[in-house]
Amino acid sequence: MIMQRSAVHTASNRIIACVGGLAVAVATPVLGEPMTLEEAAALMTEEVEARPAPFVGQKAPDLRVGGWLQGTAVTEFQPGETYVIEMWATWCAPCIALIPHLNKLHLDYQADENHSVTFVGMNILDRRRDETEAEQIARLEQLISERNGEMTYRVAYEDGQLMNETWMKPAGQRGLPAAFIVDGTGHIAWVGNTAVSDDPLEEFVRGEHDRENAKLSQIGQVVLNETLDAMEQGDGVEGGLKRLEALTLTSFKDDPEARARIGFLVSRMDTTGEAGREWALRIAKAAVDASGDASAMPFAMFAHVQEANSDFEGAVESMRRAVDLNEDDTL
């Protein structure tokens, strides 16, 4: 987490940051060498201060719904009610794998007399080519029925692609599943991967939510997308790798899957060369170490990075570990 700071400026090759009221001189990180937390914090401070107001903290846009497939329609956000708007699609395997878990959260909070939380599964970007709206509805209703009671929360599908345009894109979200927590005043409190939404939601209902940290995470997603886009075009590769590493230590420090995915994506870029692949190996290995054998996906991503670095024996071993951990069929 980046604590509150004042001005940040550079002097020769050093970054001067004010962290928690204390001036800290930080050497500019060198590509290939592990970045320190201080270096990462200083770089992210520059990124945060260069951004407009993040989506977190803003008034939640209207739900742009084509129709409701299950449950009472949410026509407006009610005062005092917490909402979890989960974006998903039938073509997204992790989305489908997370349905039972999301349903359990829904049932747990439904039984909680002290906290009122409404879960909405919003199907987006899912209309197939040449498929009519009626055919899409029938397909989605069949999926809900086949879940056999595993999907009891409210379910809707978006109007055209308006949820993607008014929610996902402004929040810097390009991947599914994604979740948005809306607070009792109708403002966005948190944005991120559904798979890691449990803790933020629990902290929020307990009154322990750190909105500044939520803003940092959401800005991190925007920085990630912009940096990857530029690097794929060969622009600012060295600086881009530094920003990406800073993200793994700040915005995504508690998300090993996101950290491993960053390594995976860089390892597939022609523009980064051998140095980029070696960097990706270090980043993905750190993600695996941080996961503590709790998730299959970081190991699977690490395996691909090892393969990109011609460590085929290591790649096979890591993928075997991923398969062993794949109890919820996330892979």
Phi, psi and omega per residue, in radians:
M1 nan 2.383 3.069
I2 -1.601 2.143 3.133
M3 -1.408 2.950 -3.093
Q4 -1.065 2.396 -3.121
R5 -2.348 2.852 2.962
S6 -1.785 -2.413 -3.003
A7 -1.131 2.616 3.037
V8 -2.217 2.284 3.071
H9 -2.545 2.955 -3.118
T10 -1.969 2.563 3.052
A11 -2.386 2.043 -2.974
S12 0.845 -2.097 -3.091
N13 -1.816 0.423 -3.112
R14 -2.113 2.581 3.103
I15 -1.845 2.244 3.110
I16 -1.814 2.033 -3.121
A17 -2.160 2.606 3.047
C18 -1.809 1.847 -3.063
V19 -1.892 1.998 3.133
G20 1.008 0.558 3.094
G21 1.580 -0.101 -3.115
L22 -1.896 2.316 3.095
A23 -1.292 2.275 -3.117
V24 -2.220 2.169 3.061
A25 -1.619 2.164 -3.050
V26 -2.190 2.180 3.091
A27 -1.164 2.448 3.086
T28 -1.060 2.246 -3.079
P29 -1.097 2.516 3.127
V30 -1.741 2.297 -3.121
L31 -1.018 2.310 3.128
G32 1.774 -0.493 3.104
E33 -1.606 2.433 3.112
P34 -0.986 2.395 -3.133
M35 -1.460 2.488 3.080
T36 -1.467 2.854 3.100
L37 -1.095 -0.626 3.131
E38 -1.136 -0.738 3.109
E39 -1.119 -0.746 3.139
A40 -1.106 -0.753 3.140
A41 -1.085 -0.714 -3.125
A42 -1.143 -0.765 3.122
L43 -1.119 -0.730 -3.140
M44 -1.202 -0.513 3.058
T45 -1.052 -0.769 3.112
E46 -1.075 -0.722 -3.137
E47 -1.146 -0.765 -3.122
V48 -1.101 -0.774 -3.085
E49 -1.227 -0.314 3.132
A50 -1.564 -0.049 -3.043
R51 -1.737 2.634 2.958
P52 -1.238 3.120 -3.132
A53 -0.968 2.275 -3.132
P54 -1.277 2.874 -3.136
F55 -1.094 -0.687 3.080
V56 -1.072 2.278 -3.110
G57 1.728 -0.271 3.112
Q58 -1.491 2.817 3.050
K59 -1.112 2.316 -3.136
A60 -1.149 2.338 3.069
P61 -1.121 2.894 3.053
D62 -1.127 2.624 3.002
L63 -1.310 2.121 -3.126
R64 -1.707 1.568 -2.964
V65 -1.828 2.291 3.025
G66 -1.413 -0.541 3.122
G67 3.131 2.761 3.112
W68 -1.784 2.237 -3.110
L69 -1.667 -0.405 -3.075
Q70 -2.813 2.419 3.078
G71 1.487 2.971 -3.141
T72 -1.235 2.367 -3.138
A73 -1.110 2.468 3.022
V74 -1.746 1.806 -3.110
T75 -1.577 -0.406 3.065
E76 -2.765 2.771 3.130
F77 -1.424 2.084 -3.070
Q78 -1.400 2.419 3.101
P79 -1.012 2.380 3.118
G80 1.474 -0.139 -3.114
E81 -1.743 2.372 3.048
T82 -1.665 2.420 -3.133
Y83 -2.168 2.466 2.962
V84 -2.018 1.941 3.122
I85 -1.746 1.914 -3.059
E86 -1.862 2.098 3.141
M87 -1.556 2.252 -3.084
W88 -2.608 2.924 3.077
A89 -2.589 2.705 -3.112
T90 -1.229 -0.429 3.142
W91 -1.423 -0.096 -3.090
C92 -1.654 1.811 -3.089
A93 -1.041 -0.773 3.091
P94 -1.067 -0.578 3.089
C95 -1.051 -0.834 -3.111
I96 -1.142 -0.709 -3.127
A97 -1.119 -0.502 -3.086
L98 -1.503 -0.125 -3.090
I99 -0.983 -0.858 -3.137
P100 -1.055 -0.665 -3.140
H101 -1.171 -0.776 3.123
L102 -1.098 -0.661 3.130
N103 -1.136 -0.674 3.111
K104 -1.119 -0.721 3.086
L105 -1.044 -0.787 3.122
H106 -1.007 -0.824 -3.120
L107 -1.171 -0.678 3.132
D108 -1.092 -0.795 -3.127
Y109 -1.289 -0.487 3.077
Q110 -1.116 -0.578 3.140
A111 -1.509 -0.096 -3.110
D112 -1.531 1.935 -3.095
E113 -1.282 -0.271 -3.061
N114 -1.628 -0.291 -3.082
H115 -2.374 2.332 -3.140
S116 -1.891 1.960 -3.123
V117 -2.245 2.209 3.108
T118 -1.847 2.190 3.120
F119 -1.778 2.309 3.098
V120 -2.227 2.079 3.024
G121 -1.563 1.896 -3.069
M122 -1.779 1.880 3.133
N123 -1.312 2.166 -3.101
I124 -2.315 2.753 3.042
L125 0.898 0.719 -2.969
D126 -2.149 -0.005 3.125
R127 -1.278 2.120 -3.121
R128 -1.355 2.766 3.135
R129 -1.058 2.307 3.123
D130 1.139 0.262 3.111
E131 -1.623 2.323 3.081
T132 -1.385 2.883 3.100
E133 -1.092 -0.682 3.132
A134 -1.102 -0.663 3.118
E135 -1.202 -0.675 3.093
Q136 -1.107 -0.779 3.129
I137 -1.035 -0.798 -3.124
A138 -1.081 -0.683 3.133
R139 -1.150 -0.755 -3.135
L140 -1.207 -0.710 3.109
E141 -1.110 -0.620 3.101
Q142 -1.149 -0.715 3.118
L143 -1.079 -0.766 3.127
I144 -1.062 -0.743 3.140
S145 -1.124 -0.685 -3.104
E146 -1.245 -0.300 3.112
R147 -1.240 -0.254 3.018
N148 0.952 0.947 3.098
G149 1.479 0.092 3.135
E150 -1.519 -0.110 -3.043
M151 -2.351 1.347 -3.014
T152 -1.793 -0.067 3.109
Y153 -1.370 3.019 -3.125
R154 -1.178 2.455 -3.107
V155 -2.339 2.341 3.115
A156 -2.432 2.939 3.005
Y157 -2.183 2.599 -3.001
E158 -1.296 2.749 3.059
D159 -1.421 1.841 -3.072
G160 1.102 -2.077 3.026
Q161 -2.199 0.544 -3.012
L162 -1.264 -0.532 3.062
M163 -1.177 -0.668 3.086
N164 -1.117 -0.717 -3.082
E165 -1.298 -0.637 -3.023
T166 -1.737 -0.278 3.127
W167 -2.021 -1.035 -2.996
M168 -1.129 -0.939 -3.060
K169 -1.118 -0.804 3.114
P170 -1.074 -0.471 -3.133
A171 -1.563 0.040 3.125
G172 1.291 0.372 -3.116
Q173 -1.676 2.071 3.131
R174 -1.979 -0.187 -3.070
G175 -2.079 2.737 3.063
L176 -2.000 2.644 -0.025
P177 -1.394 2.655 3.094
A178 -2.331 2.546 -3.117
A179 -2.222 2.543 3.080
F180 -2.189 2.222 3.035
I181 -1.731 2.165 3.115
V182 -1.887 2.244 -3.049
D183 -1.471 -3.114 -3.061
G184 -1.226 -0.105 3.059
T185 -1.846 0.113 3.116
G186 1.431 0.322 3.123
H187 -1.861 2.655 3.094
I188 -1.249 2.163 -3.125
A189 -1.794 -0.460 -3.085
W190 -2.803 2.548 3.079
V191 -2.394 2.369 3.089
G192 3.019 -2.984 3.125
N193 -1.184 2.306 3.139
T194 -0.953 -0.597 -3.062
A195 -1.091 -0.407 -3.116
V196 -2.026 0.390 -3.080
S197 -1.488 -0.236 -3.068
D198 -1.011 -0.931 -3.071
D199 -1.116 -0.811 3.088
P200 -1.024 -0.674 3.134
L201 -1.154 -0.784 3.135
E202 -1.095 -0.749 3.109
E203 -1.089 -0.663 -3.118
F204 -1.141 -0.839 -3.091
V205 -1.209 -0.395 3.093
R206 -1.510 -0.046 -3.124
G207 1.382 0.350 -3.100
E208 -1.956 0.297 -3.062
H209 -1.209 2.324 3.104
D210 -1.769 1.641 -3.068
R211 -1.125 -0.617 3.138
E212 -1.127 -0.675 3.098
N213 -1.174 -0.640 3.094
A214 -1.128 -0.665 3.082
K215 -1.110 -0.732 3.137
L216 -1.050 -0.767 -3.136
S217 -1.099 -0.741 -3.110
Q218 -1.217 -0.715 3.064
I219 -1.088 -0.626 3.108
G220 -1.015 -0.669 3.122
Q221 -1.134 -0.693 3.113
V222 -1.135 -0.801 3.122
V223 -1.060 -0.723 3.132
L224 -1.016 -0.885 -3.098
N225 -1.086 -0.786 -3.124
E226 -1.125 -0.705 -3.110
T227 -1.176 -0.781 3.126
L228 -1.094 -0.713 3.126
D229 -1.058 -0.767 -3.124
A230 -1.178 -0.747 -3.115
M231 -1.138 -0.614 3.114
E232 -1.121 -0.431 3.080
Q233 -1.586 0.010 3.132
G234 1.469 0.233 -3.104
D235 -1.651 2.192 3.013
G236 0.978 0.827 -3.060
V237 -1.089 -0.840 -3.091
E238 -1.105 -0.808 3.093
G239 -1.129 -0.593 3.115
G240 -1.126 -0.723 3.108
L241 -1.117 -0.632 3.099
K242 -1.147 -0.730 3.113
R243 -1.132 -0.706 -3.132
L244 -1.129 -0.715 3.113
E245 -1.150 -0.662 3.088
A246 -1.056 -0.656 3.116
L247 -1.107 -0.696 -3.121
T248 -1.139 -0.403 -3.107
L249 -1.724 -0.135 -3.102
T250 -2.190 -1.453 -3.059
S251 -1.022 -0.660 -3.054
F252 -1.968 0.414 -3.071
K253 -1.081 -0.494 -3.129
D254 -1.798 0.279 -3.097
D255 -2.236 1.421 -3.105
P256 -1.004 -0.582 -3.138
E257 -1.115 -0.775 3.119
A258 -1.120 -0.688 3.140
R259 -1.131 -0.746 3.121
A260 -1.171 -0.628 3.137
R261 -1.142 -0.614 3.085
I262 -1.067 -0.790 3.089
G263 -1.070 -0.733 3.130
F264 -1.056 -0.840 -3.089
L265 -1.108 -0.712 3.130
V266 -1.172 -0.657 -3.126
S267 -1.122 -0.323 -3.132
R268 -1.671 -0.010 -3.101
M269 -1.542 2.207 3.068
D270 -1.197 -0.476 -3.033
T271 -1.274 -0.294 -3.070
T272 -1.623 -0.330 3.083
G273 1.152 -2.836 -3.097
E274 -1.122 -0.671 3.134
A275 -1.077 -0.670 3.105
G276 -1.167 -0.673 3.131
R277 -1.175 -0.682 3.095
E278 -1.159 -0.701 3.069
W279 -1.051 -0.786 -3.115
A280 -1.079 -0.622 3.131
L281 -1.122 -0.743 3.133
R282 -1.148 -0.729 -3.113
I283 -1.175 -0.764 -3.129
A284 -1.196 -0.622 3.096
K285 -1.137 -0.702 3.102
A286 -1.105 -0.619 3.115
A287 -1.164 -0.742 3.093
V288 -1.076 -0.777 3.129
D289 -1.075 -0.663 -3.117
A290 -1.261 -0.436 -3.082
S291 -1.258 -0.442 3.114
G292 1.055 0.645 3.133
D293 1.055 0.466 -3.088
A294 -1.671 -0.204 -3.038
S295 -2.569 2.531 -3.124
A296 -1.349 -0.643 -2.969
M297 -1.054 -0.755 3.114
P298 -1.009 -0.670 3.120
F299 -1.172 -0.679 3.118
A300 -1.125 -0.757 3.103
M301 -1.107 -0.755 3.127
F302 -1.057 -0.669 3.123
A303 -1.043 -0.746 3.133
H304 -1.157 -0.635 3.109
V305 -1.192 -0.695 3.072
Q306 -1.069 -0.732 3.114
E307 -1.073 -0.710 3.120
A308 -1.108 -0.452 3.104
N309 -1.683 0.266 3.091
S310 1.133 0.361 3.034
D311 -1.655 1.328 -3.011
F312 -1.239 -0.649 3.111
E313 -1.103 -0.788 3.113
G314 -1.128 -0.639 3.140
A315 -1.109 -0.745 3.124
V316 -1.096 -0.771 -3.140
E317 -1.099 -0.732 3.137
S318 -1.162 -0.680 3.134
M319 -1.210 -0.600 3.043
R320 -1.087 -0.681 3.103
R321 -1.134 -0.681 3.110
A322 -1.088 -0.743 3.125
V323 -1.107 -0.704 3.123
D324 -1.086 -0.588 -3.099
L325 -1.537 -0.061 -2.999
N326 -1.435 0.930 -3.061
E327 -1.239 -0.510 -3.109
D328 -1.747 0.248 3.100
D329 1.068 0.510 3.109
T330 -1.056 -0.571 -3.118
L331 -1.420 nan nan
